[in-house]
Amino acid sequence: MIELSHVSKRFDTEIAVDDISLRVPKGKFCALVGTSGCGKSTTLRMINRLIEHSGGEIILDGQAIEAYDPVKLRRRIGYVIQHTGLFPHWRVARNIGLVPRLLKWPAAEVQARVEELMGLLGLPVGEFGHKYPHQLSGGQAQRVGVARALAADPDILLMDEPFGALDPITREKLQDELAKLQARMQKTVLFVTHDMDEALKLADHLVVMRDGRIVQQGTPLALLQHPADPFVESLLGGLERGLKQAALTRVRDHMTSMGPTLPAQSRIPADFSLRQALSMMLRDHSDRLTVVDQHDVPIGELTLRRIIKEAQFDRGSSRE
Amino acid sequence: MSDQLSVMQSRQQAPMWLWPMLWGALLLISVMGMPYAEALFRWIEPNARQVIYTRAEFYVLLGRHLLVVGVAAAVTIVVGVLAGIAVTRERGHDFLPLVGQLASLGQTFPPVAVLALAVPVLGFGTLPIMVALMLYGLLPIVRNTLTGLQEVDADIKMASHAMGMTPTQTLRQVELPLAAPVILAGIRTSVTINIATAALGATMGASNLGDPIIAGIVNGNMAYVVQGALTIALLALTVDSLFELLQRKLRSRLSTS
């Protein structure tokens, strides 16, 4: 668990981070979102003490971070940065095994762990283990960066715009893989990004920062429904907000049981989002979809009227 | 572009040891075979009583030359690299401009002047030239150590700290290996220049490959001058090509390009 209470950071006269408090419970994914220079990266680096905070308290697993030895603390925290920071003179396998070796794991265990992680991230050891970082594509290099951060199986993972330098397709792919990894490993993640879509897609908890302060925090859905001010609203995409909200809602949660009428032609899997459902309706000129399970067996239906009503209902219920 | 490519290819095809071996062999021939080349030098100085420098054997002169340059280089490398490391650490950062300026000062000071000033203190012989070489050779090493260490990508250094490497581990496993090619280039410049500069020591009683040159100038015997200059040039080329070899080995091991 990561807990920040009233944390601030001053550089000489400038205040980079101003009295922020947030909590990332164990196993949760928290995204820090904001425009550049808002203090989000500084916040991240204060947690592994690359930057010492000047006020407030940062508590990891119930203990203030000052109580930890900085070097030992960092070996317990995974860290991923935008430009990977891989060592160019080390091969991929050696880069990944860095922290386990610092922790003096036996060589065979390091080797086994490196192979396991490379398999997990879709980089077969035989093909990539002996390559140098400059021989990798951007996406591959960042997978290595993630593998290196996970190598010693840390409970906490800090990620500083890890996918910011990748092309949109690779970025989306890595986001999907990260989401899958997270579902499986349940790390406590603090993820910095300026990309709201990325944050909405990955995070359990969203923190919006501006000028060193937290403007708003909450679940993605809560922020979409009630942005605190025009700044948060613009970050959330203004008019696109409705669609983004729909993207966070599953078809499964809004379908009705099959009516007496004939099932609609268009079929949609139950774990798709309402956004995808809307898109399908637009494409097929239909206001009704048949919802199917993973075996393509119809289990219910979804109507346009229902989607719109549900959206209103959500607004009403969350105001209470 | 295609020219560059073909040059690179031909370089890769040439065996790495070719140049050092070639220059080394020529150096050996010239050192051991000087007495047998009397006809050649007679042609340069037809009227001189003697055309081959015989006051000392050339291999002895070569040995002394190497010793002076070697000791000076060892000291400059240790001092220069350590100074470069010290002022790029957080604690030594305040001294960075000072060390840079001091090293530059060492090179702007002409070696001849250093010799002249050192003799009254250190006496005649090998010591003054050694001091002069150390001062003169320091700049390229300090400057390249600074450049090499400062050029290491900030993201890479941050990552190494963030992964939990200690400052010493970062320096030894990350910074120095990445800066090594640049540092080695500085050492190469320093040593190669000093091989030539060491000859000046002969004016102050240091016996080395500068002796035949000075004797030649004093006696108006060009043959002596050529013998000294030729041997020094071959020594410089041999050492320089050895550094080239070392740099290429280092580069292929790092293979960061």
Interface residues (C-beta under 8 A of the other chain):
Chain A: N48 L50 V71 K72 L73 R74 R75 R76 Y79 I81 H83 T84 G85 L86 F87 P88 H89 L98 V99 L102 Y132 H134 R148
Chain B: D153 D155 I156 M158 A159 S160 H161 A162 M163 G164 M165 T166 Q169 V174 P177 L178 L254 S255 T256 S257
